[in-house]
């Protein structure tokens, strides 16, 4: 079984003494916090985040600290399958609060649970056009107030000024600092 190191986020075996990446004393941490049983649900006592799968061969790494509020999860005696069966859409809020309070010593905070559930259901917003990576910007002042230099303008400038033209090989003009690039 893989677990996520609570110190550096590396995925490592739950049998490791220490994290191979940062040296965190994983085995001692898991023993001290009674987090060795992956057949039963672990729950955040503050926000109700749960870590358990009803599938015995689930390969995903298990968190032992809450991914929302960084609180150490608490071990329950509720099998993962049973928790998922009892936790329906209609009863999720109340059931999660009941379990978190029972195993977490009444630390559960409804507003924390509401916040992370709302975040789960937040629609992903499209990127605004002003932060688009394809938006040309001036390499000198970083302004996006730029205009394309027309081919006719470049040709006329080259004809009038020859090799001394500012527009030779340039495609854009910055309206902020007046440079060509």
C-alpha positions as CSV (number, residue, x, y, z in Angstrom):
1,X,0.0,0.0,0.0
2,X,1.3,3.5,-0.9
3,X,0.8,6.4,1.5
4,X,1.5,10.1,0.9
5,X,4.3,11.4,3.1
6,X,2.8,14.1,5.4
7,X,6.0,16.1,5.2
8,X,7.0,16.2,1.5
9,X,4.0,14.6,-0.4
10,X,6.1,11.7,-1.8
11,X,4.2,8.4,-2.4
12,X,6.0,5.7,-0.4
13,X,5.3,2.2,1.0
14,X,3.4,2.1,4.3
15,X,6.1,-0.4,5.5
16,X,8.9,2.2,5.1
17,X,10.6,3.3,8.3
18,X,11.3,6.7,6.9
19,X,10.4,8.7,3.7
20,X,12.9,7.9,1.1
21,X,12.7,11.5,-0.2
22,X,12.8,13.6,3.0
23,X,13.6,11.2,5.8
24,X,10.3,11.8,7.7
25,X,9.8,9.0,10.3
26,X,6.8,7.5,8.6
27,X,6.4,4.2,10.5
28,X,6.6,6.0,13.9
29,X,4.1,8.6,12.8
30,X,1.7,6.0,11.6
31,X,2.1,3.9,14.8
32,X,1.8,7.0,17.1
33,X,-1.4,8.0,15.4
34,X,-2.9,4.5,14.9
35,X,-3.0,4.8,11.1
36,X,-2.0,1.3,10.1
37,X,-5.4,-0.2,9.1
38,X,-6.3,0.5,5.4
39,X,-9.4,-1.6,5.4
40,X,-11.2,1.0,7.6
41,X,-12.0,4.6,6.9
42,X,-9.8,7.4,8.2
43,X,-11.4,10.8,8.7
44,X,-10.4,14.3,9.4
45,X,-11.7,15.2,12.8
46,X,-12.1,18.9,11.8
47,X,-13.4,19.0,8.2
48,X,-14.7,15.5,7.6
49,X,-12.4,14.6,4.7
50,X,-12.4,10.8,4.4
51,X,-9.6,8.5,3.1
52,X,-10.8,5.1,2.3
53,X,-11.7,3.0,-0.7
54,X,-14.3,0.3,-1.0
55,X,-12.1,-1.5,-3.5
56,X,-9.5,-3.8,-1.9
57,X,-7.1,-3.5,-4.8
58,X,-7.2,0.3,-5.1
59,X,-3.7,1.3,-6.0
60,X,-4.1,5.0,-5.2
61,X,-1.8,6.4,-2.5
62,X,-3.6,7.0,0.8
63,X,-3.3,10.3,2.7
64,X,-2.6,10.2,6.4
65,X,-3.0,13.9,6.8
66,X,-6.0,15.8,5.6
67,X,-5.5,17.3,2.1
68,X,-7.7,20.2,3.0
69,X,-6.7,21.4,6.4
70,X,-3.5,19.4,7.1
71,X,-4.9,17.8,10.2
72,X,-3.8,14.3,11.1
73,X,-6.6,11.8,10.1
74,X,-8.1,9.6,12.7
75,X,-8.7,5.8,12.3
76,X,-12.2,4.6,12.6
77,X,-13.5,1.0,13.0
78,X,-15.9,1.5,10.1
79,X,-15.0,-0.6,7.0
80,X,-14.7,1.4,3.9
81,X,-17.5,-0.4,2.1
82,X,-19.9,0.2,5.0
83,X,-19.0,3.9,5.2
84,X,-19.7,4.4,1.5
85,X,-23.0,2.5,1.7
86,X,-24.2,4.6,4.7
87,X,-23.0,7.9,3.3
88,X,-25.5,8.8,0.6
89,X,-26.0,12.2,-1.0
90,X,-29.0,12.8,1.3
91,X,-27.2,11.8,4.5
92,X,-23.6,12.8,3.7
93,X,-23.4,16.0,5.7
94,X,-25.0,14.6,8.9
95,X,-23.3,11.2,8.6
96,X,-19.8,12.7,8.1
97,X,-20.3,15.1,11.0
98,X,-21.5,12.2,13.2
99,X,-18.5,10.0,12.3
100,X,-15.9,12.9,12.6
101,X,-17.3,13.9,16.0
102,X,-17.4,10.3,17.3
103,X,-13.8,9.5,16.3
104,X,-12.3,13.0,16.5
105,X,-13.4,14.1,19.9
106,X,-16.1,16.6,18.8
107,X,-13.6,18.8,16.8
108,X,-15.8,18.8,13.7
109,X,-16.5,22.2,12.2
110,X,-19.4,22.3,9.8
111,X,-18.2,25.5,8.1
112,X,-14.9,23.7,7.2
113,X,-16.7,20.8,5.7
114,X,-19.0,23.1,3.7
115,X,-16.0,25.0,2.4
116,X,-14.1,21.9,1.0
117,X,-17.3,20.3,-0.4
118,X,-18.1,23.6,-2.1
119,X,-14.6,23.6,-3.6
120,X,-15.1,20.1,-4.9
121,X,-18.3,21.2,-6.7
122,X,-16.9,24.5,-8.0
123,X,-17.1,24.7,-11.8
124,X,-13.7,25.2,-13.4
125,X,-13.6,28.7,-14.8
126,X,-12.2,29.4,-18.2
127,X,-9.0,31.4,-18.3
128,X,-9.6,35.1,-19.0
129,X,-8.3,36.4,-22.3
130,X,-5.9,38.8,-20.5
131,X,-3.9,36.0,-19.0
132,X,-3.8,33.9,-22.1
133,X,-0.4,32.5,-22.8
134,X,-0.8,33.4,-26.5
135,X,-1.3,37.1,-25.8
136,X,1.7,39.0,-27.3
137,X,3.5,41.3,-24.9
138,X,6.4,43.6,-25.1
139,X,9.7,42.0,-24.0
140,X,10.9,45.3,-22.6
141,X,8.0,46.6,-20.5
142,X,5.8,43.5,-20.5
143,X,2.8,45.5,-21.7
144,X,0.1,43.8,-23.7
145,X,-0.8,47.1,-25.4
146,X,0.8,46.1,-28.7
147,X,-0.1,46.4,-32.4
148,X,1.0,44.3,-35.3
149,X,3.4,46.1,-37.7
150,X,2.0,45.8,-41.2
151,X,4.1,44.5,-44.1
152,X,3.5,47.7,-46.0
153,X,4.8,49.8,-43.1
154,X,7.9,47.7,-42.9
155,X,8.5,47.9,-46.6
156,X,8.1,51.7,-46.7
157,X,10.4,52.1,-43.7
158,X,13.0,49.9,-45.2
159,X,12.8,51.8,-48.6
160,X,13.1,55.2,-46.8
161,X,15.7,54.4,-44.1
162,X,17.4,51.4,-45.6
163,X,19.3,49.2,-43.2
164,X,18.8,51.8,-40.4
165,X,15.0,51.1,-40.3
166,X,13.7,50.2,-36.8
167,X,11.1,48.0,-38.4
168,X,13.4,45.5,-40.3
169,X,12.5,42.0,-39.0
170,X,10.0,43.3,-36.4
171,X,6.4,42.2,-36.2
172,X,5.0,44.2,-33.2
173,X,5.1,47.7,-31.8
174,X,4.5,48.5,-28.2
175,X,2.2,51.4,-27.7
176,X,3.4,51.9,-24.1
177,X,7.2,52.2,-24.5
178,X,7.2,52.7,-28.4
179,X,9.7,49.9,-29.0
180,X,9.5,47.5,-32.0
181,X,10.0,43.8,-31.5
